Amino acid sequence: MTDNSLSTLLQSGKFVITTELNPPKGTELAPMLERAESLRDVVDAFNLTDSHTARMSMAPIAAAHLLLDRGLEPILQITCRDRNRIALQGDVLAAAALGVRNIVTMTGDHPGGGDHPDAKPVFDINSTALLQSLTGLQAGSDMSGADLRGSPELLVGAVVNPGADDLDREIGRMEEKIEAGAAFFQTQAVYDAGDFEGFMRRVEGYGVPILAGCIMLKSGNMARNFNANVPGISVPDAIISRMDAAAASVGSRRRASAEITAEIIGDIRPMCQGAHIMAIGWEALIPEVISSQ
């Protein structure tokens, strides 16, 4: 797929930088597009989230297409939470028809924790089965075995948690995803380069690019919440102390967060193929983080 710039970059050996954009809850896309445009020269591709954390927002296909129109590289996130296998396959074909080729598959957060807690979850298939279905679509048939009239050309990725409590199980699931067609991975947030190195040593023979997740911390309390409530994220005490010391103002917290993120990326850079920066509203700091490398 020589015409796919993300695919080309992942094969080139360049340290790839991706980030996330959340489509709006509504139709006003200008702020999201302006944010993407401001990162044109520092970010290689943009994940468009699929109702992130089960909070309803515009379907990401439209936003991904509009990024393409501006010469920016989108990555479409697709979760299994809200649609059955018919709708999932149909959405992928629709995205491909609009020129969107990069996809990251994930199971998705349960709607009980989102802004429509009474919504019925679907979870007809899991992320591995979704990967298998996308491999089938590229080969020319749907999950029922019916032939397609034209098949999509895709670069399909998945997610992995290098800090999972049961790392053997997580790596086993990663192997299944690779067998199902995952061509690259983005990870859960990494804060300890030593722990991440241990994970990378175990999977280095798999031959797929891995982009390490980096969530920019807003405060010490955010870090403590991660440690208490988010499986697979472990923020060291030293980082929490740095964020606590910067608590006096938003400006000082932004500076500390950018410095910490830049240091983490610098530490993990020799171990993996890129970084996936989740700035959560602080995207304006990403150029500073990258220029520090």
Disulfide bonds with the S-S distance in Angstrom:
none
